[in-house]
Amino acid sequence: MIEFSSLLGFSHTHCVAICAVLVPLNLLATLQTIVLTGLERLSWVWKTAGLASLCAGIMVLHVLTWFLIGVIAIQTFVLLTLGSVCLGVNLWAVFHPQSLRRILVSLGQVVLRTV
């Protein structure tokens, strides 16, 4: 069985490496979910949203380990916000893809009008 203290120690010891992997992975996987939702590839949306949600959840848990020991810094809030927003967008794409697609189409029309 994994001890909680060893998991915390791993998270704190390898923080830079964990964040260096999770931040771009979160952003790319969430972007992929958004693109697939816009293209109405719903079978793939579930897969990419699952991967992106897993990464976002791990990032949120990683940040919460820093809050447990009392590290309150701007980086922790930025990473917590990033993980929460990515998690929210992915859940939105899974549970209500029609409304997300409607917003994406509207944004695309606005961009095309300005070009």
Sequence and secondary structure as in RCSB ss.txt:
>XXXX:A:sequence
MIEFSSLLGFSHTHCVAICAVLVPLNLLATLQTIVLTGLERLSWVWKTAGLASLCAGIMVLHVLTWFLIGVIAIQ
TFVLLTLGSVCLGVNLWAVFHPQSLRRILVSLGQVVLRTV
>XXXX:A:secstr
   HHHHHHHHHHTHHHHHHHHHHHHHHHHHHHHHHHHTT HHHHHHHHHHHHHHHHHHHHHHHHHHHTT   HH
HHHHHHHHHHHHHHHHHHHH HHHHHHHHHHHHHHHHHH 
